[in-house]
Amino acid sequence: MPKIVRFYELGGPEKLKLEDAPTQEPKEGEVKLRVQATGLNRAELLYMAGRYFEQPKLPSRIGYEAAGVVEAVGAGVDKSLVGKKVATVPGYSMNQFGVLGEEAVVPATVLGEYPPSLSPAEGAAIWMQYLTAWGALVHYGKVTAGDFALLPAASSSVGLAAIQIMKDAGGKSIAATRTSKKKKELLELGADYVIATEEENERAIAIVEGL
């Protein structure tokens, strides 16, 4: 029996339980993954605390991001997926399809193949932050070459993804971080400007006025 993670009452990580569960078979439009790695985000913390946009139906599984190998497919799903290394793209119900565990069943429509140069852990960790940054900057912001964007919390996973997306679009990124401790690293990662917000108010104003 595969082990899965679920919780029976709202709270923090201490409420999570690792349990044996019967193996699942994918239904129509679904696939079964042998999970190799999972990612954890703020979404999971809010979900198990009952503060996410979707309320858990207890007991509930948990987990949005997983990388693994497709073991089986349900009706209507391309059988050539079996054996492929894929990762889940967040955007489905954790009430129905939590992925934290050794096995997960998810909709086939949420799968994405990640580059073979990445490890399963990296494959499980790329979707949430990059899609969040891409949605804000490209889908909604329509960023193009020559545009500038101020990126708060620039050293966060979403912030680092945003720096890369701005560079790919030909724009300029102004990375905001609380102290200068991470300034060198942010510049090395591609930020065009870095402002330590607790130390450089005057420099921040000068940068913005000069754009």
C-alpha positions in Angstrom: 0.0 0.0 0.0 1.4 3.4 -0.9 1.9 6.0 1.8 0.1 9.3 1.5 -0.1 12.5 3.6 -3.5 13.8 4.8 -5.0 15.7 7.7 -8.1 15.3 9.8 -8.3 18.7 11.4 -7.3 22.3 10.6 -3.9 23.5 11.8 -0.2 23.6 11.0 2.2 20.9 9.9 1.8 19.1 13.2 -1.7 18.0 11.9 -0.3 16.1 8.9 -0.3 12.3 9.1 1.6 9.8 7.0 -0.6 6.9 6.4 -1.0 3.7 4.3 -3.8 4.0 1.7 -5.2 1.7 -0.9 -3.7 2.2 -4.3 -5.8 4.2 -6.7 -6.7 3.7 -10.3 -7.1 6.6 -12.6 -10.6 7.4 -13.9 -11.6 8.9 -17.2 -9.3 11.8 -18.0 -6.9 11.0 -15.1 -3.4 9.6 -14.7 -1.6 7.9 -11.9 1.9 9.0 -10.9 4.6 7.3 -9.0 5.7 10.4 -7.1 9.4 11.2 -7.0 9.4 14.7 -5.5 6.9 17.3 -4.3 7.0 21.0 -3.7 5.5 22.9 -0.8 4.2 26.5 -1.0 2.3 29.0 0.9 -0.9 27.6 -0.7 -0.5 24.4 1.2 0.0 26.2 4.5 -3.1 28.3 4.0 -5.1 25.3 2.8 -4.5 23.1 5.9 -5.1 26.1 8.1 -8.5 26.7 6.5 -7.5 30.1 5.1 -7.2 29.2 1.4 -9.8 30.1 -1.2 -10.8 26.4 -1.1 -11.9 24.9 2.2 -10.7 21.4 3.0 -13.3 18.6 3.2 -11.9 16.6 6.1 -10.1 14.3 6.0 -8.2 15.8 3.1 -5.1 15.1 1.1 -2.7 18.0 0.4 -0.2 19.1 -2.2 -0.2 20.9 -5.6 3.2 20.2 -7.1 4.6 16.8 -7.8 7.1 15.3 -10.2 7.0 11.6 -11.0 6.6 8.9 -13.6 3.2 8.1 -15.2 2.3 4.5 -14.2 -1.3 4.3 -15.6 -3.8 6.3 -17.5 -7.6 6.4 -17.4 -10.0 6.3 -20.3 -9.6 8.9 -22.9 -5.9 9.6 -22.0 -3.1 9.1 -24.4 -1.4 5.8 -23.5 1.9 7.0 -24.7 2.2 9.0 -21.5 2.9 5.8 -19.5 6.5 5.8 -18.4 7.1 9.5 -19.0 8.6 11.9 -16.4 6.1 14.7 -15.8 5.2 17.3 -13.2 1.9 18.7 -12.1 1.0 22.3 -12.9 -1.0 23.8 -10.0 -4.6 24.7 -10.8 -6.8 21.9 -9.5 -8.6 21.0 -6.3 -6.4 19.6 -3.4 -9.7 18.2 -2.0 -9.8 15.8 -5.0 -6.2 15.5 -6.1 -3.6 16.0 -3.3 -0.2 14.8 -4.4 1.8 14.6 -1.2 2.7 10.9 -1.0 4.2 8.0 -2.9 1.3 7.9 -5.3 -1.0 10.5 -6.8 -3.9 10.5 -9.2 -4.4 13.8 -11.1 -6.2 15.1 -14.2 -4.1 14.5 -17.3 -4.7 18.2 -18.3 -2.4 19.4 -15.5 0.7 17.5 -16.5 3.7 19.2 -18.0 7.0 17.5 -19.1 10.0 19.3 -17.6 13.4 19.5 -19.2 15.5 16.3 -18.8 18.4 18.4 -17.4 16.3 19.0 -14.3 16.1 16.6 -11.3 12.6 15.5 -10.1 13.0 17.9 -7.2 13.6 20.8 -9.6 10.8 19.6 -11.9 8.4 19.7 -9.0 9.5 23.2 -7.9 9.3 25.2 -11.1 5.6 25.7 -11.9 4.1 27.7 -9.1 6.6 30.6 -9.0 7.2 30.8 -12.7 3.5 30.8 -13.6 2.7 33.3 -10.8 5.4 35.7 -12.2 4.5 35.1 -15.8 0.8 35.7 -15.2 1.5 39.0 -13.5 4.2 40.3 -15.9 3.3 38.8 -19.2 -0.3 37.7 -19.3 -1.7 40.7 -17.4 1.2 43.3 -17.4 2.0 42.8 -21.2 5.6 43.5 -20.4 7.8 44.2 -23.5 11.3 45.3 -24.3 12.2 48.6 -22.6 9.6 48.2 -19.8 10.6 48.5 -16.1 9.1 46.5 -13.2 9.6 47.0 -9.5 9.8 43.5 -8.0 9.2 43.4 -4.2 10.4 40.4 -2.2 12.9 39.9 -5.1 14.8 37.1 -3.3 11.7 35.0 -3.0 11.1 32.2 -5.4 8.5 34.3 -7.3 10.8 37.2 -7.3 13.7 35.3 -8.8 11.4 33.9 -11.4 10.2 37.5 -12.2 13.8 38.7 -12.7 14.4 36.0 -15.3 11.0 36.6 -17.0 11.7 40.3 -17.2 15.1 39.7 -18.8 13.6 37.2 -21.3 11.1 39.9 -22.3 13.8 42.5 -22.8 12.6 44.5 -19.8 14.5 46.0 -16.8 14.0 44.7 -13.3 14.3 46.8 -10.1 14.7 44.2 -7.4 13.6 45.3 -3.9 14.9 43.5 -0.9 15.0 44.6 2.7 18.8 44.7 3.3 21.9 44.8 1.1 22.8 41.2 2.2 21.4 39.7 -0.9 22.3 42.5 -3.3 25.3 40.9 -5.0 23.4 37.6 -5.5 20.4 39.4 -7.1 22.6 41.3 -9.5 24.4 38.0 -10.4 21.0 36.4 -11.1 20.1 39.1 -13.6 18.5 42.0 -11.7 19.3 45.4 -13.4 19.0 47.4 -10.2 18.7 46.3 -6.5 17.3 48.5 -3.8 17.7 47.6 -0.1 14.4 49.2 1.1 15.5 49.5 4.8 18.8 51.2 3.9 18.5 53.1 0.6 15.3 55.3 0.4 17.1 58.2 -1.2 18.8 55.9 -3.8 15.4 54.3 -4.5 13.9 57.7 -5.3 16.9 58.5 -7.6 16.5 55.3 -9.5 12.8 55.7 -10.1 13.1 59.4 -11.1 15.9 58.5 -13.5 13.8 55.9 -15.4 
